[in-house]
Amino acid sequence: MTKRPLPSNASVATEGQDGRLIAPAATRNAEALCDLLTQWAPTTGQALEIASGTGQHVSAFAQALLGLHWQPTEVEPDRRASIDAYATDLPNVADAVALDATAQGWHEAFADQNLIVLINLVHLISWQETQVLIAETAQALAPEGRFILYGPFKRSGQLTSDGDHRFHSALVQQDPEIGYKDDKDIAGWMAGQNLIVLDIVEMPANNLAFVAEKTVT
């Protein structure tokens, strides 16, 4: 994953207790994401979270979906330590491992996943990196496995709120290759990777969640 300069509000986390980092965005959206996963995720099997960040999400997900065994991943070592701190008392969460999900070939080490979750990353990477990530995700999923992709997106090429305009502009000013991706581009690329988009769910704060399933071939 290319290390990119980001605006200060793109990836904020402060130090908490016992090595746990706290991201305000994760605190705000954890409940809504748990509700989403409760509705759409399989109830048993292997679950992979890409770019687990502070670990707040995977901790909440593991407590909401006890039948899934979660594998958190993260590029940054300090964040892997935070993830492990959140998961200390959770028997269905493995130790966090390093994963650059924009690199070719990672699916081979994470095969046959029943669920893959990605929260708030694709606006921080390029379209080419996004394409690789989705293609690798599709290959890592078991047949009928689910992929849930959440974050801010354009709708039919348009930014639909003042906050989205400001954030997208700040991202592009830092790096013209990043910024909000378009919902139609995401859905179209998923379809080309044997992922059926089951639903695109409107989420709080003008975010979207794509719910996709790998077709049986």
LOLUM-258379 format. One record per atom (N, C-alpha, C): residue number from 0; residue in three letters; x, y, z. Coordinates in Angstrom, 2 decimals. Each point is the difference from the previous one (the first is absolute). Layout:
  num  residuo        X        Y        Z
  NUM      Ala        X        Y        Z
...
***
This chain:
  num  residuo        X        Y        Z
    0      Met     0.85    -1.19     0.00
    0      Met    -0.85     1.19     0.00
    0      Met     0.88     1.24     0.00
    1      Thr    -0.23     0.87    -0.95
    1      Thr     0.79     1.22    -0.08
    1      Thr    -0.27     0.87     1.21
    2      Lys     1.06     0.45     0.67
    2      Lys    -0.14     0.90     1.14
    2      Lys    -0.30     1.39    -0.54
    3      Arg    -1.15     0.53     0.36
    3      Arg    -0.47     1.25    -0.59
    3      Arg    -0.18     1.07     1.07
    4      Pro     0.26     1.26    -0.33
    4      Pro    -0.32     1.08     0.94
    4      Pro    -1.51     0.18     0.07
    5      Leu    -0.54     0.04     1.21
    5      Leu    -1.44     0.12     0.18
    5      Leu    -0.31     1.24     0.83
    6      Pro    -1.18     0.61    -0.21
    6      Pro    -0.39     1.11     0.87
    6      Pro    -0.17    -0.48     1.43
    7      Ser     0.08     0.92     0.93
    7      Ser     0.05    -0.37     1.42
    7      Ser    -1.25    -0.72     0.47
    8      Asn    -1.13     0.21    -0.66
    8      Asn    -1.25    -0.63     0.44
    8      Asn    -0.28    -1.32    -0.70
    9      Ala     0.97    -0.54    -0.74
    9      Ala    -0.24    -1.22    -0.78
    9      Ala     0.19    -1.26     0.82
   10      Ser     0.90     0.01     0.97
   10      Ser     0.29    -1.22     0.74
   10      Ser     0.45     0.38     1.41
   11      Val    -0.94     0.43     0.81
   11      Val     0.31     0.55     1.31
   11      Val    -0.16    -1.09     1.06
   12      Ala     1.02    -0.14     0.85
   12      Ala    -0.10    -0.93     1.14
   12      Ala     0.84     0.56     1.14
   13      Thr    -0.54    -0.07     1.20
   13      Thr     0.71     0.46     1.18
   13      Thr     0.30    -1.19     0.91
   14      Glu     0.95     0.16     0.89
   14      Glu     0.39    -1.08     0.89
   14      Glu    -0.99    -0.13     1.16
   15      Gly    -0.44    -1.24     0.24
   15      Gly    -0.85    -0.30     1.14
   15      Gly     0.76    -0.83     1.01
   16      Gln    -0.70    -0.82     0.74
   16      Gln     0.61    -0.82     1.03
   16      Gln     0.49    -1.34    -0.55
   17      Asp     1.04    -0.53     0.62
   17      Asp     0.50    -1.35    -0.29
   17      Asp     0.37    -0.19    -1.46
   18      Gly     0.55     1.04    -0.62
   18      Gly     0.45    -0.11    -1.38
   18      Gly    -1.09     0.11    -1.05
   19      Arg    -1.21     0.30     0.43
   19      Arg    -1.11     0.10    -0.94
   19      Arg    -0.07     1.41    -0.60
   20      Leu    -0.06     0.05    -1.32
   20      Leu    -0.22     1.26    -0.69
   20      Leu    -1.50     0.22    -0.16
   21      Ile    -0.41     1.26    -0.03
   21      Ile    -1.42     0.34    -0.10
   21      Ile    -0.20     0.91    -1.19
   22      Ala    -0.80    -0.44    -0.96
   22      Ala    -0.36     0.80    -1.17
   22      Ala    -1.44     0.47     0.15
   23      Pro    -0.26     1.32     0.03
   23      Pro    -1.37     0.47     0.19
   23      Pro    -0.98    -0.55    -1.03
   24      Ala     0.43    -0.14    -1.25
   24      Ala    -0.90    -0.52    -1.04
   24      Ala    -0.42    -1.42     0.32
   25      Ala     0.94    -0.81     0.49
   25      Ala    -0.33    -1.38     0.35
   25      Ala    -0.97    -0.06     1.18
   26      Thr     0.19     0.90     0.93
   26      Thr    -0.92     0.07     1.14
   26      Thr    -1.41     0.33    -0.47
   27      Arg    -0.09     0.93    -0.95
   27      Arg    -1.32     0.46    -0.48
   27      Arg    -0.73    -1.06    -0.81
   28      Asn     0.73    -0.73    -0.86
   28      Asn    -0.72    -0.85    -0.96
   28      Asn    -0.06    -1.48     0.38
   29      Ala     0.60    -0.38     1.14
   29      Ala     0.06    -1.43     0.35
   29      Ala    -1.38    -0.61     0.14
   30      Glu    -0.92     0.69     0.65
   30      Glu    -1.33    -0.57     0.22
   30      Glu    -0.73    -0.21    -1.32
   31      Ala     0.06     0.98    -0.89
   31      Ala    -0.68    -0.13    -1.30
   31      Ala     0.62    -1.12    -0.83
   32      Leu     1.31    -0.15     0.08
   32      Leu     0.66    -1.07    -0.75
   32      Leu    -0.34    -1.37     0.58
   33      Cys    -0.09    -0.10     1.31
   33      Cys    -0.42    -1.27     0.60
   33      Cys    -1.41    -0.37    -0.44
   34      Asp    -0.88     0.97    -0.05
   34      Asp    -1.37    -0.26    -0.47
   34      Asp     0.03    -0.48    -1.45
   35      Leu     0.84     0.62    -0.83
   35      Leu     0.12    -0.40    -1.40
   35      Leu     0.49    -1.44    -0.11
   36      Leu     1.04    -0.34     0.75
   36      Leu     0.56    -1.35    -0.07
   36      Leu    -0.98    -1.03     0.55
   37      Thr    -0.72     0.36     1.03
   37      Thr    -0.99    -0.93     0.54
   37      Thr    -1.04    -0.36    -1.06
   38      Gln    -0.31     0.95    -0.85
   38      Gln    -0.99    -0.23    -1.06
   38      Gln     0.58    -0.80    -1.17
   39      Trp     1.27     0.27    -0.37
   39      Trp     0.51    -0.50    -1.27
   39      Trp     1.11    -1.04     0.10
   40      Ala     0.67    -0.08     1.11
   40      Ala     1.14    -0.90     0.09
   40      Ala    -0.44    -1.44     0.26
   41      Pro     0.80    -0.98    -0.42
   41      Pro    -0.26    -1.38     0.42
   41      Pro     0.16    -0.11     1.52
   42      Thr    -0.65    -0.99     0.58
   42      Thr     0.04    -0.13     1.46
   42      Thr     1.16    -0.85     0.49
   43      Thr     0.60    -0.78    -0.89
   43      Thr     1.14    -0.84     0.38
   43      Thr     1.06     0.07    -1.09
   44      Gly     1.22    -0.45     0.35
   44      Gly     1.06    -0.08    -0.99
   44      Gly     1.15     0.94     0.30
   45      Gln     0.80     0.24    -1.05
   45      Gln     1.20     0.83     0.10
   45      Gln    -0.29     1.40    -0.51
   46      Ala     0.39     1.00     0.78
   46      Ala    -0.20     1.40    -0.38
   46      Ala     1.34     0.73     0.01
   47      Leu     0.25     0.73    -1.04
   47      Leu     1.23     0.78    -0.15
   47      Leu    -0.37     1.48    -0.02
   48      Glu     0.65     0.78     0.86
   48      Glu    -0.15     1.45    -0.10
   48      Glu     1.28     0.58    -0.59
   49      Ile    -0.15     0.72    -1.10
   49      Ile     1.11     0.69    -0.64
   49      Ile     0.14     1.38     0.64
   50      Ala     1.24     0.42     0.27
   50      Ala     0.27     1.33     0.55
   50      Ala    -0.80     0.23     1.28
   51      Ser     0.29    -0.82     1.00
   51      Ser    -0.78     0.03     1.24
   51      Ser     0.22     1.24     0.85
   52      Gly     1.00     0.80    -0.31
   52      Gly     0.18     1.27     0.68
   52      Gly     0.33    -0.15     1.47
   53      Thr    -0.79     0.64     0.84
   53      Thr     0.26    -0.02     1.44
   53      Thr    -0.39    -1.33     0.66
   54      Gly    -0.92    -0.73    -0.63
   54      Gly    -0.52    -1.23     0.60
   54      Gly    -1.37     0.17     0.63
   55      Gln    -0.50     1.22     0.04
   55      Gln    -1.33     0.23     0.58
   55      Gln    -1.09    -0.76    -0.75
   56      His     0.10     0.01    -1.33
   56      His    -1.03    -0.65    -0.79
   56      His    -0.01    -1.51     0.20
   57      Val     1.16    -0.62    -0.18
   57      Val     0.02    -1.47     0.07
   57      Val    -0.41    -0.48     1.40
   58      Ser     0.33     0.76     1.02
   58      Ser    -0.44    -0.34     1.35
   58      Ser    -1.52     0.01     0.09
   59      Ala    -0.62     1.04    -0.55
   59      Ala    -1.46     0.09     0.02
   59      Ala    -0.63    -1.08    -0.86
   60      Phe     0.58    -0.26    -1.18
   60      Phe    -0.56    -1.01    -0.90
   60      Phe     0.06    -1.39     0.64
   61      Ala     1.13    -0.29     0.63
   61      Ala     0.18    -1.34     0.60
   61      Ala    -1.00    -0.23     1.13
   62      Gln    -0.34     1.04     0.73
   62      Gln    -0.97    -0.14     1.07
   62      Gln    -1.43    -0.09    -0.53
   63      Ala    -0.25     0.60    -1.16
   63      Ala    -1.34    -0.04    -0.59
   63      Ala    -0.25    -1.28    -0.78
   64      Leu     1.08    -0.61    -0.56
   64      Leu    -0.13    -1.20    -0.82
   64      Leu     0.94    -1.06     0.56
   65      Leu    -0.46    -0.66     1.04
   65      Leu     0.84    -0.92     0.75
   65      Leu     0.36    -1.26    -0.79
   66      Gly    -0.79    -0.34    -1.01
   66      Gly     0.25    -1.22    -0.76
   66      Gly     1.07     0.14    -1.07
   67      Leu     0.48     1.22    -0.23
   67      Leu     1.06     0.23    -0.98
   67      Leu     1.35     0.07     0.71
   68      His     1.02    -0.54    -0.67
   68      His     1.37     0.11     0.51
   68      His     0.70     1.10    -0.82
   69      Trp     0.40     1.06     0.69
   69      Trp     0.47     1.21    -0.66
   69      Trp     1.52     0.04    -0.11
   70      Gln     0.47     0.39    -1.19
   70      Gln     1.42     0.25    -0.22
   70      Gln     0.18     1.48    -0.35
   71      Pro     0.45     0.81     0.96
   71      Pro     0.27     1.40    -0.32
   71      Pro     1.35     0.14    -0.70
   72      Thr     0.11     1.02    -0.86
   72      Thr     1.25     0.28    -0.70
   72      Thr     0.24     1.51     0.00
   73      Glu     1.26     0.36    -0.10
   73      Glu     0.35     1.43     0.00
   73      Glu     1.45     0.16    -0.45
   74      Val     0.26     1.04    -0.76
   74      Val     1.35     0.28    -0.48
   74      Val     0.89     0.54     1.12
   75      Glu    -0.55     0.90     0.82
   75      Glu     0.82     0.71     0.99
   75      Glu     0.20    -0.82     1.27
   76      Pro     1.26    -0.21     0.44
   76      Pro     0.25    -0.81     1.20
   76      Pro    -0.65     0.55     1.27
   77      Asp    -0.01     1.33     0.19
   77      Asp    -0.60     0.55     1.22
   77      Asp    -1.49    -0.27     0.04
   78      Arg    -0.62    -0.04    -1.16
   78      Arg    -1.43    -0.30    -0.03
   78      Arg    -0.26    -1.49     0.21
   79      Arg     0.90    -0.85    -0.46
   79      Arg    -0.16    -1.42     0.31
   79      Arg     0.07    -0.24     1.51
   80      Ala     0.87     0.73     0.67
   80      Ala     0.08    -0.12     1.46
   80      Ala    -1.29     0.46     0.66
   81      Ser    -0.60     1.06    -0.53
   81      Ser    -1.28     0.49     0.53
   81      Ser    -1.12    -1.01    -0.24
   82      Ile    -0.01    -0.60    -1.18
   82      Ile    -1.01    -1.02    -0.32
   82      Ile     0.08    -1.14     1.01
   83      Asp     1.21    -0.47     0.24
   83      Asp     0.18    -1.12     0.93
   83      Asp    -0.42     0.39     1.42
   84      Ala     0.21     1.24     0.37
   84      Ala    -0.42     0.46     1.32
   84      Ala    -1.52    -0.03     0.13
   85      Tyr    -0.71     0.41    -1.04
   85      Tyr    -1.47    -0.04     0.02
   85      Tyr    -0.52    -1.44     0.05
   86      Ala     0.75    -0.92    -0.61
   86      Ala    -0.48    -1.38    -0.15
   86      Ala     0.49    -0.94     1.09
   87      Thr     0.63     0.53     1.02
   87      Thr     0.63    -0.83     1.03
   87      Thr    -0.93    -1.08     0.56
   88      Asp    -1.24     0.36     0.29
   88      Asp    -0.93    -0.93     0.64
   88      Asp    -1.04    -0.57    -0.96
   89      Leu     0.29     0.06    -1.29
   89      Leu    -0.96    -0.47    -1.01
   89      Leu     0.53    -1.28    -0.65
   90      Pro    -0.57    -1.14     0.32
   90      Pro     0.55    -1.27    -0.50
   90      Pro    -0.20    -0.21    -1.50
   91      Asn    -0.89     0.76    -0.61
   91      Asn    -0.25    -0.18    -1.43
   91      Asn     0.73     1.04    -0.86
   92      Val     1.04     0.62     0.56
   92      Val     0.83     0.94    -0.76
   92      Val     1.45    -0.45     0.04
   93      Ala     0.60    -0.23    -1.16
   93      Ala     1.41    -0.38    -0.09
   93      Ala     0.89     1.22     0.17
   94      Asp     1.27    -0.23     0.27
   94      Asp     0.96     1.10     0.04
   94      Asp     0.03     0.70    -1.36
   95      Ala     0.12     1.31     0.04
   95      Ala     0.07     0.78    -1.24
   95      Ala     1.26    -0.35    -0.78
   96      Val    -0.14    -0.04    -1.33
   96      Val     1.14    -0.28    -0.87
   96      Val     0.14     1.12    -1.02
   97      Ala     1.19     0.11    -0.55
   97      Ala     0.27     1.01    -1.02
   97      Ala    -0.63    -0.40    -1.32
   98      Leu    -0.64     0.95    -0.65
   98      Leu    -0.54    -0.22    -1.34
   98      Leu    -0.10     1.31    -0.74
   99      Asp     0.61     0.05    -1.17
   99      Asp    -0.20     1.10    -0.95
   99      Asp    -0.99    -0.50    -1.04
  100      Ala    -1.24     0.37     0.15
  100      Ala    -1.06    -0.53    -0.86
  100      Ala     0.00     0.60    -1.39
  101      Thr     0.90     0.95    -0.28
  101      Thr     0.12     0.55    -1.35
  101      Thr     1.09    -0.72    -0.80
  102      Ala     0.64    -1.00     0.62
  102      Ala     1.07    -0.76    -0.68
  102      Ala    -0.59    -1.22    -0.71
  103      Gln     0.59    -0.35    -1.11
  103      Gln    -0.44    -1.17    -0.75
  103      Gln     0.33    -1.28     0.78
  104      Gly    -0.94    -0.95    -0.01
  104      Gly     0.28    -1.35     0.46
  104      Gly    -0.31    -0.31     1.45
  105      Trp    -0.49     0.98     0.77
  105      Trp    -0.20    -0.29     1.43
  105      Trp    -1.10    -1.02     0.26
  106      His    -0.90    -0.18    -0.96
  106      His    -1.11    -0.93     0.22
  106      His     0.48    -1.43     0.28
  107      Glu     1.19    -0.32    -0.48
  107      Glu     0.50    -1.36     0.19
  107      Glu     0.21    -0.34     1.47
  108      Ala     0.33     0.99     0.80
  108      Ala     0.23    -0.23     1.44
  108      Ala    -1.28     0.11     0.82
  109      Phe    -1.10     0.42    -0.62
  109      Phe    -1.25     0.22     0.73
  109      Phe    -1.17    -0.62    -0.77
  110      Ala     0.16    -1.25    -0.41
  110      Ala    -1.00    -0.64    -0.85
  110      Ala    -1.23    -0.43     0.78
  111      Asp    -1.12    -0.15    -0.73
  111      Asp    -1.24    -0.59     0.50
  111      Asp    -0.62     0.77     1.16
  112      Gln     0.00     1.32    -0.11
  112      Gln    -0.65     0.83     1.01
  112      Gln    -1.52     0.02    -0.23
  113      Asn    -0.75    -0.13     1.07
  113      Asn    -1.46     0.10    -0.09
  113      Asn    -0.49     1.43     0.04
  114      Leu     0.85     0.89     0.54
  114      Leu    -0.34     1.42     0.08
  114      Leu     1.29     0.81    -0.06
  115      Ile    -0.02     1.07    -0.79
  115      Ile     1.09     0.97    -0.01
  115      Ile    -0.62     1.39     0.19
  116      Val     0.55     0.75     0.92
  116      Val    -0.53     1.32     0.34
  116      Val     1.10     1.04    -0.21
  117      Leu    -0.37     1.11    -0.61
  117      Leu     0.93     1.12    -0.19
  117      Leu    -0.73     1.30     0.30
  118      Ile     0.53     0.73     0.98
  118      Ile    -0.63     1.23     0.47
  118      Ile     0.93     1.19    -0.29
  119      Asn    -0.52     0.99    -0.72
  119      Asn     0.65     1.31    -0.12
  119      Asn     1.45    -0.05    -0.48
  120      Leu     0.21    -0.63    -1.16
  120      Leu     1.35     0.02    -0.57
  120      Leu     0.04     0.49    -1.44
  121      Val    -0.96    -0.36    -0.83
  121      Val     0.21     0.19    -1.45
  121      Val     0.07     1.47    -0.40
  122      His    -0.51     0.92     0.82
  122      His     0.17     1.43    -0.33
  122      His     1.42     0.47     0.30
  123      Leu     0.79    -0.83     0.69
  123      Leu     1.38     0.37     0.35
  123      Leu     1.04    -0.67    -0.89
  124      Ile    -0.46    -0.75    -1.01
  124      Ile     0.90    -0.67    -0.93
  124      Ile    -0.42     0.34    -1.43
  125      Ser     0.83    -0.36    -0.96
  125      Ser    -0.30     0.31    -1.40
  125      Ser    -1.05    -0.95    -0.57
  126      Trp    -0.53     0.33    -1.16
  126      Trp    -0.95    -0.89    -0.67
  126      Trp     0.68    -1.30    -0.40
  127      Gln     1.25     0.08    -0.48
  127      Gln     0.71    -1.22    -0.36
  127      Gln     0.18    -0.90     1.22
  128      Glu     0.37     0.56     1.14
  128      Glu     0.14    -0.78     1.22
  128      Glu    -1.35    -0.59     0.44
  129      Thr    -1.06     0.76    -0.19
  129      Thr    -1.34    -0.47     0.34
  129      Thr    -0.37    -1.20    -0.87
  130      Gln     0.32     0.06    -1.28
  130      Gln    -0.30    -1.11    -0.90
  130      Gln     0.74    -1.27     0.44
  131      Val     1.27     0.12     0.34
  131      Val     0.77    -1.16     0.47
  131      Val    -0.62    -0.55     1.27
  132      Leu    -0.34     0.87     0.93
  132      Leu    -0.56    -0.42     1.27
  132      Leu    -1.29    -0.79    -0.19
  133      Ile    -0.89     0.50    -0.85
  133      Ile    -1.27    -0.70    -0.21
  133      Ile     0.22    -1.33    -0.73
  134      Ala     0.90    -0.01    -0.98
  134      Ala     0.28    -1.24    -0.73
  134      Ala     0.59    -1.07     0.94
  135      Glu     0.92     0.41     0.86
  135      Glu     0.60    -0.94     0.95
  135      Glu    -1.04    -0.47     1.02
  136      Thr    -0.86     0.90     0.45
  136      Thr    -1.07    -0.36     0.92
  136      Thr    -0.90    -1.07    -0.60
  137      Ala    -0.37     0.19    -1.26
  137      Ala    -0.87    -0.97    -0.66
  137      Ala     0.65    -1.38    -0.04
  138      Gln     1.31    -0.03    -0.23
  138      Gln     0.69    -1.29    -0.06
  138      Gln     0.17    -0.62     1.39
  139      Ala     0.05     0.83     1.03
  139      Ala     0.16    -0.52     1.37
  139      Ala    -1.31    -0.55     0.57
  140      Leu    -1.13     0.40    -0.55
  140      Leu    -1.28    -0.45     0.53
  140      Leu    -0.30    -1.45    -0.41
  141      Ala    -0.63    -0.71     0.93
  141      Ala    -0.58    -1.30    -0.34
  141      Ala    -1.24     0.23    -0.88
  142      Pro    -0.43    -1.00    -0.77
  142      Pro    -1.25     0.14    -0.75
  142      Pro    -1.14     0.40     0.94
  143      Glu    -0.77     0.98    -0.42
  143      Glu    -1.10     0.59     0.77
  143      Glu     0.49     0.79     1.23
  144      Gly     1.30     0.24     0.08
  144      Gly     0.52     0.88     1.04
  144      Gly    -0.44     1.43    -0.25
  145      Arg    -0.08     0.77     1.06
  145      Arg    -0.48     1.38    -0.07
  145      Arg     1.16     0.99     0.15
  146      Phe    -0.11     1.10    -0.75
  146      Phe     0.94     1.12     0.11
  146      Phe    -0.81     1.24     0.35
  147      Ile     0.35     0.64     1.10
  147      Ile    -0.67     1.23     0.43
  147      Ile     1.02     1.12    -0.03
  148      Leu    -0.26     0.98    -0.84
  148      Leu     0.88     1.14    -0.23
  148      Leu    -0.73     1.27     0.40
  149      Tyr     0.57     0.73     0.95
  149      Tyr    -0.66     1.17     0.58
  149      Tyr     0.88     1.24    -0.14
  150      Gly    -0.63     1.14    -0.23
  150      Gly     0.74     1.25    -0.02
  150      Gly    -0.76     1.09    -0.73
  151      Pro     0.66     1.13    -0.23
  151      Pro    -0.61     1.09    -0.76
  151      Pro     0.23    -0.20    -1.50
  152      Phe    -1.04     0.24    -0.79
  152      Phe     0.08    -0.19    -1.44
  152      Phe    -0.77     1.09    -0.72
  153      Lys     0.39     0.25    -1.25
  153      Lys    -0.83     0.80    -0.89
  153      Lys    -1.21    -0.82    -0.42
  154      Arg    -1.09     0.70    -0.31
  154      Arg    -1.20    -0.64    -0.56
  154      Arg    -0.14     0.44    -1.45
  155      Ser     0.16    -0.95    -0.91
  155      Ser    -0.09     0.30    -1.44
  155      Ser     0.88     1.19    -0.37
  156      Gly     1.21     0.01     0.55
  156      Gly     0.97     1.04    -0.31
  156      Gly    -0.12     1.28     0.80
  157      Gln    -0.98     0.07     0.89
  157      Gln    -0.27     1.24     0.73
  157      Gln     0.30    -0.14     1.49
  158      Leu     0.58     1.05     0.58
  158      Leu     0.11     0.11     1.45
  158      Leu    -1.28     0.61     0.51
  159      Thr    -0.58    -0.58     1.03
  159      Thr    -1.40     0.33     0.35
  159      Thr    -0.17     0.72     1.32
  160      Ser     1.10     0.46     0.62
  160      Ser    -0.14     0.81     1.20
  160      Ser     1.17     0.97     0.08
  161      Asp    -0.19     1.08     0.76
  161      Asp     1.08     0.98     0.16
  161      Asp     1.22    -0.64     0.66
  162      Gly    -0.25    -0.86     1.00
  162      Gly     1.11    -0.66     0.67
  162      Gly     0.80    -0.88    -0.95
  163      Asp    -0.70    -0.70    -0.89
  163      Asp     0.68    -0.85    -0.97
  163      Asp     0.82     0.85    -0.98
  164      His    -0.54     1.12    -0.43
  164      His     0.75     0.90    -0.87
  164      His     1.30     0.44     0.67
  165      Arg    -0.09     0.41     1.27
  165      Arg     1.19     0.49     0.70
  165      Arg     1.03    -1.10     0.19
  166      Phe    -0.45    -1.19     0.40
  166      Phe     0.93    -1.09     0.28
  166      Phe     0.65    -0.50    -1.28
  167      His    -0.79    -0.21    -1.03
  167      His     0.55    -0.44    -1.29
  167      His     1.02     1.00    -0.52
  168      Ser    -0.33     1.28     0.08
  168      Ser     0.93     1.04    -0.47
  168      Ser     1.31    -0.02     0.78
  169      Ala    -0.10    -0.19     1.32
  169      Ala     1.20    -0.06     0.84
  169      Ala     0.87    -1.20    -0.38
  170      Leu    -0.64    -1.13    -0.28
  170      Leu     0.75    -1.19    -0.40
  170      Leu     0.72     0.22    -1.32
  171      Val    -0.71     0.52    -0.98
  171      Val     0.57     0.19    -1.34
  171      Val     1.12     1.04     0.03
  172      Gln    -0.14     1.00     0.85
  172      Gln     1.07     0.99     0.12
  172      Gln     1.28    -0.62     0.54
  173      Gln    -0.14    -0.97     0.89
  173      Gln     1.17    -0.69     0.53
  173      Gln     0.60    -0.97    -1.01
  174      Asp    -0.87    -0.67    -0.76
  174      Asp     0.46    -0.99    -0.97
  174      Asp    -1.11    -0.16    -1.05
  175      Pro     0.26     0.42    -1.24
  175      Pro    -1.05    -0.05    -1.03
  175      Pro    -0.45    -1.40    -0.37
  176      Glu     0.73    -1.04     0.42
  176      Glu    -0.40    -1.38    -0.33
  176      Glu    -1.05    -0.55     0.96
  177      Ile    -0.21     0.66     1.13
  177      Ile    -0.94    -0.53     0.97
  177      Ile    -1.28     0.83     0.00
  178      Gly    -0.90    -0.29     0.92
  178      Gly    -1.28     0.69     0.07
  178      Gly    -1.16    -0.98    -0.18
  179      Tyr    -1.20     0.52     0.05
  179      Tyr    -1.20    -0.82    -0.06
  179      Tyr    -0.09    -0.74    -1.32
  180      Lys    -0.34    -1.28     0.07
  180      Lys    -0.27    -0.80    -1.19
  180      Lys    -1.50     0.06    -0.28
  181      Asp    -0.38    -0.33    -1.23
  181      Asp    -1.40     0.07    -0.40
  181      Asp    -0.71    -1.33     0.24
  182      Asp    -1.23     0.08     0.48
  182      Asp    -0.74    -1.22     0.32
  182      Asp    -0.18    -0.90    -1.22
  183      Lys    -0.23     0.58    -1.17
  183      Lys    -0.20    -0.81    -1.20
  183      Lys     1.30    -0.68    -0.44
  184      Asp     1.12     0.69     0.16
  184      Asp     1.29    -0.61    -0.33
  184      Asp     0.28    -1.19     0.93
  185      Ile    -0.28     0.18     1.28
  185      Ile     0.23    -1.09     0.97
  185      Ile    -0.87    -1.20    -0.33
  186      Ala    -1.29     0.25    -0.22
  186      Ala    -0.92    -1.10    -0.30
  186      Ala     0.38    -0.70    -1.30
  187      Gly     0.40     0.78    -1.00
  187      Gly     0.39    -0.59    -1.28
  187      Gly     1.25    -0.85     0.11
  188      Trp     0.99     0.48     0.76
  188      Trp     1.22    -0.78     0.16
  188      Trp    -0.27    -1.26     0.80
  189      Met    -0.83     0.09     1.03
  189      Met    -0.36    -1.20     0.76
  189      Met    -0.63    -1.04    -0.92
  190      Ala    -0.91     0.43    -0.85
  190      Ala    -0.68    -0.94    -0.90
  190      Ala     1.00    -0.72    -0.90
  191      Gly     1.04     0.71    -0.43
  191      Gly     1.02    -0.60    -0.84
  191      Gly     0.90    -0.98     0.73
  192      Gln    -0.08    -0.01     1.32
  192      Gln     0.80    -0.92     0.81
  192      Gln    -0.85    -1.12     0.60
  193      Asn    -1.14    -0.28    -0.62
  193      Asn    -0.91    -1.06     0.47
  193      Asn    -0.59     0.28     1.37
  194      Leu    -0.23     1.29     0.26
  194      Leu    -0.67     0.42     1.23
  194      Leu    -1.36     0.60    -0.36
  195      Ile    -1.06    -0.62     0.50
  195      Ile    -1.35     0.52    -0.20
  195      Ile    -0.30     1.02     1.09
  196      Val    -0.34     1.22    -0.37
  196      Val    -0.37     1.00     0.99
  196      Val    -1.43    -0.27     0.44
  197      Leu    -0.17    -0.45     1.22
  197      Leu    -1.32    -0.31     0.53
  197      Leu    -0.76     1.25     0.41
  198      Asp     0.74     0.99     0.50
  198      Asp    -0.63     1.24     0.43
  198      Asp     1.06     1.07     0.17
  199      Ile    -0.41     1.24    -0.15
  199      Ile     0.83     1.16     0.36
  199      Ile    -0.80     0.75     1.05
  200      Val     0.49    -0.03     1.23
  200      Val    -0.77     0.46     1.15
  200      Val     0.42     1.42     0.37
  201      Glu    -0.98     0.89     0.11
  201      Glu     0.27     1.34     0.51
  201      Glu     0.30    -0.08     1.49
  202      Met     1.13     0.59     0.39
  202      Met     0.45    -0.05     1.39
  202      Met     0.06     1.41     0.58
  203      Pro     0.13     0.11     1.33
  203      Pro     0.10     1.34     0.61
  203      Pro     1.18     0.80    -0.55
  204      Ala    -0.12     1.33     0.14
  204      Ala     1.05     0.94    -0.44
  204      Ala     0.26    -0.08    -1.49
  205      Asn    -1.05    -0.35    -0.77
  205      Asn     0.06     0.00    -1.45
  205      Asn     0.97    -1.04    -0.57
  206      Asn     0.26    -1.06     0.75
  206      Asn     0.84    -1.08    -0.50
  206      Asn    -0.84    -1.07    -0.68
  207      Leu     0.66    -0.88    -0.72
  207      Leu    -0.64    -1.14    -0.65
  207      Leu     0.67    -1.29     0.45
  208      Ala    -0.76    -1.08    -0.02
  208      Ala     0.55    -1.34     0.21
  208      Ala    -0.41    -0.88    -1.18
  209      Phe     0.97    -0.51    -0.72
  209      Phe    -0.24    -0.96    -1.07
  209      Phe     0.00    -1.40     0.62
  210      Val    -1.04    -0.76    -0.27
  210      Val    -0.08    -1.38     0.45
  210      Val     0.06    -0.88    -1.24
  211      Ala     1.07    -0.76    -0.15
  211      Ala     0.21    -0.82    -1.19
  211      Ala     0.22    -1.45     0.38
  212      Glu    -0.33    -0.89    -0.91
  212      Glu     0.15    -1.44     0.23
  212      Glu     0.74    -0.60    -1.18
  213      Lys     0.93    -0.91     0.30
  213      Lys     0.75    -0.67    -1.06
  213      Lys    -0.87    -1.05    -0.66
  214      Thr    -0.05     0.02    -1.31
  214      Thr    -0.80    -0.96    -0.73
  214      Thr     0.65    -1.38     0.03
  215      Val    -0.81    -1.02    -0.11
  215      Val     0.49    -1.38    -0.07
  215      Val     0.28    -0.33    -1.45
  216      Thr     1.24    -0.37    -0.31
  216      Thr     0.37    -0.29    -1.38
  216      Thr     0.24    -1.49    -0.19
***
